[in-house]
Amino acid sequence: MGKASATKKIAILLCLFLSLTMPSFASSWYWIGNNNGANVYVDNGSVQKYPDHTELWVKVTDVPQPNSINAVAYLFKMYVKPDASGCFTYLQVLFADG
């Protein structure tokens, strides 16, 4: 009985500790919209604006199957740059483990 009680206390303390520390690792994902069934999110906390471009993290979930990368979700960094006509060009850097 004593060993089970100690294990239960350790588990509760571990859960309490993790619940207090996890928010510090959280991103602030903002839903942009739905594109062909896939949900698109931007991490507001990752947006970095520079004089000539902007960088941000994008997450796509619920990706319809089959698709070119055979994934149901993916994460990538996007570099957005306005051109002379006011349109935006962008580069996506896809991370395989995202």
A tleap script that builds the chain and sets N, CA, C and O, in Angstrom:
source leaprc.protein.ff14SB
mol = sequence {
  NMET GLY LYS ALA SER ALA THR LYS LYS ILE
  ALA ILE LEU LEU CYS LEU PHE LEU SER LEU
  THR MET PRO SER PHE ALA SER SER TRP TYR
  TRP ILE GLY ASN ASN ASN GLY ALA ASN VAL
  TYR VAL ASP ASN GLY SER VAL GLN LYS TYR
  PRO ASP HIE THR GLU LEU TRP VAL LYS VAL
  THR ASP VAL PRO GLN PRO ASN SER ILE ASN
  ALA VAL ALA TYR LEU PHE LYS MET TYR VAL
  LYS PRO ASP ALA SER GLY CYS PHE THR TYR
  LEU GLN VAL LEU PHE ALA ASP CGLY
}
set mol.1.N position { 0.826 -1.179 0.000 }
set mol.1.CA position { 0.000 0.000 0.000 }
set mol.1.C position { 0.876 1.251 0.000 }
set mol.1.O position { 0.561 2.217 -0.695 }
set mol.2.N position { 1.961 1.253 0.759 }
set mol.2.CA position { 2.831 2.413 0.867 }
set mol.2.C position { 3.534 2.738 -0.442 }
set mol.2.O position { 3.689 3.909 -0.791 }
set mol.3.N position { 3.964 1.701 -1.173 }
set mol.3.CA position { 4.652 1.913 -2.444 }
set mol.3.C position { 3.700 2.472 -3.495 }
set mol.3.O position { 4.088 3.356 -4.258 }
set mol.4.N position { 2.469 1.982 -3.553 }
set mol.4.CA position { 1.477 2.472 -4.509 }
set mol.4.C position { 1.120 3.917 -4.206 }
set mol.4.O position { 0.944 4.720 -5.122 }
set mol.5.N position { 1.014 4.248 -2.938 }
set mol.5.CA position { 0.691 5.618 -2.534 }
set mol.5.C position { 1.815 6.575 -2.918 }
set mol.5.O position { 1.557 7.685 -3.382 }
set mol.6.N position { 3.046 6.150 -2.727 }
set mol.6.CA position { 4.194 6.995 -3.098 }
set mol.6.C position { 4.258 7.177 -4.613 }
set mol.6.O position { 4.556 8.273 -5.088 }
set mol.7.N position { 3.988 6.132 -5.367 }
set mol.7.CA position { 3.977 6.216 -6.824 }
set mol.7.C position { 2.886 7.176 -7.295 }
set mol.7.O position { 3.096 7.961 -8.220 }
set mol.8.N position { 1.726 7.105 -6.654 }
set mol.8.CA position { 0.616 7.985 -7.015 }
set mol.8.C position { 0.990 9.448 -6.726 }
set mol.8.O position { 0.685 10.335 -7.523 }
set mol.9.N position { 1.644 9.692 -5.597 }
set mol.9.CA position { 2.055 11.061 -5.259 }
set mol.9.C position { 3.082 11.596 -6.262 }
set mol.9.O position { 3.017 12.756 -6.671 }
set mol.10.N position { 4.014 10.751 -6.645 }
set mol.10.CA position { 5.024 11.151 -7.629 }
set mol.10.C position { 4.352 11.468 -8.965 }
set mol.10.O position { 4.696 12.456 -9.614 }
set mol.11.N position { 3.410 10.646 -9.371 }
set mol.11.CA position { 2.701 10.877 -10.635 }
set mol.11.C position { 1.928 12.194 -10.596 }
set mol.11.O position { 1.928 12.943 -11.572 }
set mol.12.N position { 1.271 12.478 -9.470 }
set mol.12.CA position { 0.520 13.733 -9.334 }
set mol.12.C position { 1.470 14.931 -9.350 }
set mol.12.O position { 1.182 15.943 -9.989 }
set mol.13.N position { 2.586 14.820 -8.658 }
set mol.13.CA position { 3.555 15.917 -8.661 }
set mol.13.C position { 4.146 16.134 -10.054 }
set mol.13.O position { 4.358 17.274 -10.468 }
set mol.14.N position { 4.410 15.062 -10.765 }
set mol.14.CA position { 4.939 15.172 -12.122 }
set mol.14.C position { 3.923 15.850 -13.043 }
set mol.14.O position { 4.285 16.721 -13.834 }
set mol.15.N position { 2.656 15.452 -12.942 }
set mol.15.CA position { 1.607 16.100 -13.745 }
set mol.15.C position { 1.482 17.575 -13.406 }
set mol.15.O position { 1.331 18.402 -14.305 }
set mol.16.N position { 1.541 17.915 -12.134 }
set mol.16.CA position { 1.470 19.317 -11.711 }
set mol.16.C position { 2.652 20.103 -12.258 }
set mol.16.O position { 2.479 21.210 -12.768 }
set mol.17.N position { 3.844 19.542 -12.156 }
set mol.17.CA position { 5.040 20.200 -12.678 }
set mol.17.C position { 4.932 20.425 -14.185 }
set mol.17.O position { 5.228 21.516 -14.672 }
set mol.18.N position { 4.509 19.401 -14.922 }
set mol.18.CA position { 4.382 19.529 -16.377 }
set mol.18.C position { 3.310 20.539 -16.767 }
set mol.18.O position { 3.478 21.267 -17.744 }
set mol.19.N position { 2.217 20.593 -16.023 }
set mol.19.CA position { 1.158 21.548 -16.355 }
set mol.19.C position { 1.614 22.983 -16.116 }
set mol.19.O position { 1.113 23.903 -16.761 }
set mol.20.N position { 2.549 23.186 -15.207 }
set mol.20.CA position { 3.066 24.536 -14.954 }
set mol.20.C position { 4.140 24.934 -15.945 }
set mol.20.O position { 4.305 26.122 -16.220 }
set mol.21.N position { 4.874 23.981 -16.488 }
set mol.21.CA position { 5.962 24.312 -17.402 }
set mol.21.C position { 5.560 24.261 -18.860 }
set mol.21.O position { 6.195 24.931 -19.674 }
set mol.22.N position { 4.555 23.515 -19.230 }
set mol.22.CA position { 4.181 23.373 -20.633 }
set mol.22.C position { 3.774 24.686 -21.298 }
set mol.22.O position { 4.135 24.889 -22.457 }
set mol.23.N position { 3.051 25.585 -20.643 }
set mol.23.CA position { 2.684 26.826 -21.337 }
set mol.23.C position { 3.877 27.635 -21.825 }
set mol.23.O position { 3.750 28.393 -22.786 }
set mol.24.N position { 5.019 27.491 -21.190 }
set mol.24.CA position { 6.186 28.232 -21.633 }
set mol.24.C position { 6.693 27.736 -22.988 }
set mol.24.O position { 7.434 28.449 -23.666 }
set mol.25.N position { 6.303 26.524 -23.390 }
set mol.25.CA position { 6.717 25.981 -24.668 }
set mol.25.C position { 5.639 26.148 -25.743 }
set mol.25.O position { 5.868 25.827 -26.909 }
set mol.26.N position { 4.472 26.647 -25.352 }
set mol.26.CA position { 3.344 26.733 -26.284 }
set mol.26.C position { 3.560 27.832 -27.313 }
set mol.26.O position { 4.137 28.879 -27.017 }
set mol.27.N position { 3.098 27.580 -28.502 }
set mol.27.CA position { 3.098 28.581 -29.565 }
set mol.27.C position { 1.705 29.196 -29.630 }
set mol.27.O position { 0.729 28.607 -29.165 }
set mol.28.N position { 1.629 30.373 -30.205 }
set mol.28.CA position { 0.323 31.026 -30.331 }
set mol.28.C position { -0.182 30.858 -31.758 }
set mol.28.O position { -0.064 31.764 -32.583 }
set mol.29.N position { -0.747 29.682 -32.036 }
set mol.29.CA position { -1.228 29.372 -33.380 }
set mol.29.C position { -2.552 30.061 -33.625 }
set mol.29.O position { -3.467 29.977 -32.806 }
set mol.30.N position { -2.654 30.740 -34.748 }
set mol.30.CA position { -3.855 31.472 -35.154 }
set mol.30.C position { -4.383 30.839 -36.439 }
set mol.30.O position { -3.655 30.723 -37.425 }
set mol.31.N position { -5.649 30.432 -36.423 }
set mol.31.CA position { -6.243 29.773 -37.584 }
set mol.31.C position { -6.472 30.793 -38.687 }
set mol.31.O position { -7.144 31.801 -38.470 }
set mol.32.N position { -5.921 30.539 -39.865 }
set mol.32.CA position { -6.060 31.425 -41.020 }
set mol.32.C position { -7.278 31.048 -41.840 }
set mol.32.O position { -8.039 31.917 -42.266 }
set mol.33.N position { -7.467 29.755 -42.063 }
set mol.33.CA position { -8.602 29.311 -42.858 }
set mol.33.C position { -8.433 27.874 -43.307 }
set mol.33.O position { -7.542 27.153 -42.858 }
set mol.34.N position { -9.316 27.483 -44.205 }
set mol.34.CA position { -9.327 26.123 -44.709 }
set mol.34.C position { -9.047 26.162 -46.205 }
set mol.34.O position { -9.663 26.938 -46.937 }
set mol.35.N position { -8.120 25.329 -46.657 }
set mol.35.CA position { -7.756 25.277 -48.066 }
set mol.35.C position { -7.899 23.845 -48.554 }
set mol.35.O position { -7.074 22.991 -48.229 }
set mol.36.N position { -8.938 23.579 -49.331 }
set mol.36.CA position { -9.190 22.225 -49.871 }
set mol.36.C position { -9.252 21.171 -48.773 }
set mol.36.O position { -8.765 20.057 -48.962 }
set mol.37.N position { -9.838 21.501 -47.639 }
set mol.37.CA position { -9.990 20.556 -46.539 }
set mol.37.C position { -8.890 20.609 -45.502 }
set mol.37.O position { -9.046 20.041 -44.421 }
set mol.38.N position { -7.783 21.272 -45.794 }
set mol.38.CA position { -6.673 21.378 -44.843 }
set mol.38.C position { -6.799 22.680 -44.058 }
set mol.38.O position { -7.084 23.728 -44.637 }
set mol.39.N position { -6.591 22.620 -42.754 }
set mol.39.CA position { -6.621 23.808 -41.903 }
set mol.39.C position { -5.239 24.435 -41.851 }
set mol.39.O position { -4.242 23.740 -41.658 }
set mol.40.N position { -5.179 25.759 -42.024 }
set mol.40.CA position { -3.910 26.486 -42.069 }
set mol.40.C position { -3.824 27.402 -40.856 }
set mol.40.O position { -4.752 28.156 -40.565 }
set mol.41.N position { -2.689 27.327 -40.148 }
set mol.41.CA position { -2.448 28.130 -38.955 }
set mol.41.C position { -1.123 28.885 -39.095 }
set mol.41.O position { -0.199 28.420 -39.762 }
set mol.42.N position { -1.046 30.056 -38.456 }
set mol.42.CA position { 0.192 30.829 -38.391 }
set mol.42.C position { 0.535 31.006 -36.917 }
set mol.42.O position { -0.344 31.280 -36.100 }
set mol.43.N position { 1.802 30.850 -36.580 }
set mol.43.CA position { 2.261 31.088 -35.212 }
set mol.43.C position { 2.534 32.586 -35.052 }
set mol.43.O position { 3.561 33.088 -35.509 }
set mol.44.N position { 1.609 33.292 -34.403 }
set mol.44.CA position { 1.754 34.741 -34.227 }
set mol.44.C position { 3.034 35.117 -33.494 }
set mol.44.O position { 3.615 36.169 -33.759 }
set mol.45.N position { 3.470 34.278 -32.588 }
set mol.45.CA position { 4.684 34.568 -31.826 }
set mol.45.C position { 5.960 34.431 -32.633 }
set mol.45.O position { 7.020 34.885 -32.200 }
set mol.46.N position { 5.872 33.804 -33.816 }
set mol.46.CA position { 7.079 33.577 -34.617 }
set mol.46.C position { 7.293 34.636 -35.691 }
set mol.46.O position { 8.333 34.640 -36.350 }
set mol.47.N position { 6.328 35.533 -35.879 }
set mol.47.CA position { 6.425 36.510 -36.968 }
set mol.47.C position { 7.584 37.468 -36.702 }
set mol.47.O position { 7.640 38.134 -35.668 }
set mol.48.N position { 8.507 37.520 -37.663 }
set mol.48.CA position { 9.651 38.437 -37.585 }
set mol.48.C position { 9.630 39.310 -38.834 }
set mol.48.O position { 9.735 38.814 -39.956 }
set mol.49.N position { 9.492 40.623 -38.620 }
set mol.49.CA position { 9.422 41.558 -39.744 }
set mol.49.C position { 10.770 42.228 -39.946 }
set mol.49.O position { 11.381 42.722 -38.998 }
set mol.50.N position { 11.223 42.238 -41.188 }
set mol.50.CA position { 12.462 42.878 -41.585 }
set mol.50.C position { 12.138 43.904 -42.669 }
set mol.50.O position { 11.045 43.863 -43.233 }
set mol.51.N position { 13.051 44.820 -42.976 }
set mol.51.CA position { 12.757 45.828 -43.992 }
set mol.51.C position { 12.388 45.242 -45.363 }
set mol.51.O position { 11.568 45.819 -46.077 }
set mol.52.N position { 12.982 44.105 -45.733 }
set mol.52.CA position { 12.728 43.558 -47.071 }
set mol.52.C position { 11.906 42.276 -47.101 }
set mol.52.O position { 11.513 41.834 -48.180 }
set mol.53.N position { 11.633 41.664 -45.948 }
set mol.53.CA position { 10.838 40.431 -45.930 }
set mol.53.C position { 10.294 40.160 -44.535 }
set mol.53.O position { 10.653 40.826 -43.564 }
set mol.54.N position { 9.425 39.169 -44.463 }
set mol.54.CA position { 8.857 38.718 -43.191 }
set mol.54.C position { 9.037 37.211 -43.099 }
set mol.54.O position { 8.926 36.507 -44.103 }
set mol.55.N position { 9.319 36.707 -41.889 }
set mol.55.CA position { 9.468 35.276 -41.655 }
set mol.55.C position { 8.420 34.832 -40.634 }
set mol.55.O position { 8.145 35.547 -39.671 }
set mol.56.N position { 7.837 33.649 -40.849 }
set mol.56.CA position { 6.862 33.121 -39.907 }
set mol.56.C position { 6.743 31.616 -40.055 }
set mol.56.O position { 7.107 31.050 -41.086 }
set mol.57.N position { 6.224 30.967 -39.005 }
set mol.57.CA position { 5.980 29.533 -39.034 }
set mol.57.C position { 4.532 29.279 -39.408 }
set mol.57.O position { 3.628 29.964 -38.930 }
set mol.58.N position { 4.317 28.295 -40.262 }
set mol.58.CA position { 2.988 27.914 -40.721 }
set mol.58.C position { 2.796 26.425 -40.424 }
set mol.58.O position { 3.702 25.614 -40.616 }
set mol.59.N position { 1.597 26.090 -39.953 }
set mol.59.CA position { 1.257 24.691 -39.686 }
set mol.59.C position { -0.009 24.364 -40.475 }
set mol.59.O position { -0.967 25.137 -40.470 }
set mol.60.N position { -0.007 23.230 -41.143 }
set mol.60.CA position { -1.169 22.769 -41.896 }
set mol.60.C position { -1.582 21.420 -41.332 }
set mol.60.O position { -0.762 20.509 -41.219 }
set mol.61.N position { -2.865 21.293 -40.976 }
set mol.61.CA position { -3.372 20.037 -40.418 }
set mol.61.C position { -4.519 19.530 -41.278 }
set mol.61.O position { -5.045 20.252 -42.124 }
set mol.62.N position { -4.894 18.288 -41.051 }
set mol.62.CA position { -6.009 17.648 -41.767 }
set mol.62.C position { -5.809 17.691 -43.278 }
set mol.62.O position { -6.745 17.951 -44.035 }
set mol.63.N position { -4.581 17.432 -43.700 }
set mol.63.CA position { -4.253 17.461 -45.122 }
set mol.63.C position { -4.922 16.273 -45.809 }
set mol.63.O position { -4.748 15.133 -45.379 }
set mol.64.N position { -5.692 16.532 -46.884 }
set mol.64.CA position { -6.346 15.425 -47.592 }
set mol.64.C position { -5.324 14.442 -48.162 }
set mol.64.O position { -4.235 14.832 -48.583 }
set mol.65.N position { -5.692 13.176 -48.167 }
set mol.65.CA position { -4.830 12.125 -48.708 }
set mol.65.C position { -5.350 11.709 -50.072 }
set mol.65.O position { -6.553 11.843 -50.296 }
set mol.66.N position { -4.559 11.226 -50.982 }
set mol.66.CA position { -3.091 11.269 -50.955 }
set mol.66.C position { -2.601 12.663 -51.338 }
set mol.66.O position { -3.317 13.447 -51.960 }
set mol.67.N position { -1.364 12.944 -50.951 }
set mol.67.CA position { -0.758 14.221 -51.309 }
set mol.67.C position { 0.715 14.009 -51.624 }
set mol.67.O position { 1.246 12.916 -51.427 }
set mol.68.N position { 1.369 15.046 -52.111 }
set mol.68.CA position { 2.735 14.889 -52.624 }
set mol.68.C position { 3.754 14.513 -51.564 }
set mol.68.O position { 4.779 13.912 -51.884 }
set mol.69.N position { 3.492 14.861 -50.286 }
set mol.69.CA position { 4.465 14.498 -49.247 }
set mol.69.C position { 3.955 13.386 -48.339 }
set mol.69.O position { 4.621 12.999 -47.380 }
set mol.70.N position { 2.747 12.870 -48.657 }
set mol.70.CA position { 2.174 11.744 -47.924 }
set mol.70.C position { 2.105 12.010 -46.419 }
set mol.70.O position { 2.511 11.172 -45.615 }
set mol.71.N position { 1.588 13.182 -46.048 }
set mol.71.CA position { 1.477 13.554 -44.642 }
set mol.71.C position { 0.064 14.042 -44.351 }
set mol.71.O position { -0.628 14.535 -45.241 }
set mol.72.N position { -0.359 13.899 -43.094 }
set mol.72.CA position { -1.655 14.433 -42.688 }
set mol.72.C position { -1.503 15.816 -42.075 }
set mol.72.O position { -2.483 16.547 -41.932 }
set mol.73.N position { -0.272 16.177 -41.711 }
set mol.73.CA position { 0.020 17.504 -41.163 }
set mol.73.C position { 1.477 17.823 -41.445 }
set mol.73.O position { 2.312 16.924 -41.547 }
set mol.74.N position { 1.775 19.111 -41.570 }
set mol.74.CA position { 3.168 19.495 -41.729 }
set mol.74.C position { 3.391 20.904 -41.223 }
set mol.74.O position { 2.453 21.686 -41.070 }
set mol.75.N position { 4.643 21.211 -40.969 }
set mol.75.CA position { 5.080 22.464 -40.388 }
set mol.75.C position { 6.189 23.022 -41.253 }
set mol.75.O position { 7.095 22.284 -41.642 }
set mol.76.N position { 6.139 24.307 -41.563 }
set mol.76.CA position { 7.210 24.888 -42.356 }
set mol.76.C position { 7.398 26.355 -42.013 }
set mol.76.O position { 6.504 27.011 -41.479 }
set mol.77.N position { 8.570 26.843 -42.331 }
set mol.77.CA position { 8.878 28.255 -42.168 }
set mol.77.C position { 8.654 28.925 -43.511 }
set mol.77.O position { 9.055 28.405 -44.553 }
set mol.78.N position { 8.011 30.081 -43.478 }
set mol.78.CA position { 7.712 30.789 -44.711 }
set mol.78.C position { 8.421 32.142 -44.703 }
set mol.78.O position { 8.423 32.857 -43.701 }
set mol.79.N position { 9.017 32.470 -45.834 }
set mol.79.CA position { 9.657 33.765 -46.041 }
set mol.79.C position { 8.813 34.518 -47.066 }
set mol.79.O position { 8.658 34.060 -48.198 }
set mol.80.N position { 8.273 35.658 -46.681 }
set mol.80.CA position { 7.386 36.430 -47.557 }
set mol.80.C position { 8.067 37.736 -47.911 }
set mol.80.O position { 8.587 38.434 -47.040 }
set mol.81.N position { 8.062 38.068 -49.215 }
set mol.81.CA position { 8.723 39.283 -49.683 }
set mol.81.C position { 7.833 39.982 -50.710 }
set mol.81.O position { 7.432 39.371 -51.700 }
set mol.82.N position { 7.521 41.271 -50.478 }
set mol.82.CA position { 6.738 41.991 -51.483 }
set mol.82.C position { 7.614 42.344 -52.686 }
set mol.82.O position { 8.792 42.665 -52.533 }
set mol.83.N position { 7.024 42.282 -53.882 }
set mol.83.CA position { 7.791 42.685 -55.061 }
set mol.83.C position { 7.402 44.119 -55.460 }
set mol.83.O position { 6.596 44.754 -54.780 }
set mol.84.N position { 7.963 44.614 -56.539 }
set mol.84.CA position { 7.762 46.006 -56.947 }
set mol.84.C position { 6.305 46.313 -57.284 }
set mol.84.O position { 5.874 47.457 -57.146 }
set mol.85.N position { 5.544 45.321 -57.720 }
set mol.85.CA position { 4.150 45.557 -58.103 }
set mol.85.C position { 3.194 45.485 -56.912 }
set mol.85.O position { 1.993 45.704 -57.074 }
set mol.86.N position { 3.711 45.182 -55.720 }
set mol.86.CA position { 2.861 45.081 -54.544 }
set mol.86.C position { 2.365 43.677 -54.267 }
set mol.86.O position { 1.678 43.452 -53.270 }
set mol.87.N position { 2.701 42.724 -55.131 }
set mol.87.CA position { 2.347 41.323 -54.901 }
set mol.87.C position { 3.391 40.696 -53.982 }
set mol.87.O position { 4.477 41.245 -53.790 }
set mol.88.N position { 3.053 39.562 -53.427 }
set mol.88.CA position { 3.969 38.891 -52.516 }
set mol.88.C position { 4.534 37.630 -53.145 }
set mol.88.O position { 3.808 36.843 -53.752 }
set mol.89.N position { 5.823 37.451 -52.995 }
set mol.89.CA position { 6.454 36.195 -53.366 }
set mol.89.C position { 6.846 35.516 -52.063 }
set mol.89.O position { 7.121 36.194 -51.073 }
set mol.90.N position { 6.874 34.213 -52.048 }
set mol.90.CA position { 7.214 33.517 -50.817 }
set mol.90.C position { 7.982 32.242 -51.106 }
set mol.90.O position { 7.931 31.683 -52.202 }
set mol.91.N position { 8.694 31.808 -50.080 }
set mol.91.CA position { 9.462 30.568 -50.117 }
set mol.91.C position { 9.076 29.765 -48.906 }
set mol.91.O position { 9.078 30.284 -47.790 }
set mol.92.N position { 8.743 28.507 -49.104 }
set mol.92.CA position { 8.425 27.610 -47.999 }
set mol.92.C position { 9.584 26.664 -47.782 }
set mol.92.O position { 10.094 26.064 -48.729 }
set mol.93.N position { 9.998 26.532 -46.542 }
set mol.93.CA position { 11.027 25.561 -46.182 }
set mol.93.C position { 10.350 24.507 -45.346 }
set mol.93.O position { 10.005 24.749 -44.190 }
set mol.94.N position { 10.155 23.331 -45.927 }
set mol.94.CA position { 9.411 22.255 -45.278 }
set mol.94.C position { 10.330 21.443 -44.373 }
set mol.94.O position { 11.452 21.105 -44.749 }
set mol.95.N position { 9.842 21.139 -43.186 }
set mol.95.CA position { 10.596 20.334 -42.228 }
set mol.95.C position { 9.946 18.959 -42.142 }
set mol.95.O position { 8.769 18.840 -41.802 }
set mol.96.N position { 10.704 17.947 -42.444 }
set mol.96.CA position { 10.176 16.594 -42.544 }
set mol.96.C position { 9.575 16.097 -41.236 }
set mol.96.O position { 8.618 15.322 -41.254 }
set mol.97.N position { 10.121 16.530 -40.099 }
set mol.97.CA position { 9.610 16.039 -38.811 }
set mol.97.C position { 8.519 16.926 -38.262 }
set mol.97.O position { 8.122 16.751 -37.110 }
set mol.98.N position { 8.019 17.868 -39.033 }
set mol.98.CA position { 7.003 18.816 -38.564 }
set mol.98.C position { 5.628 18.258 -38.546 }
set mol.98.O position { 4.684 18.954 -38.172 }
savepdb mol mol.pdb
quit
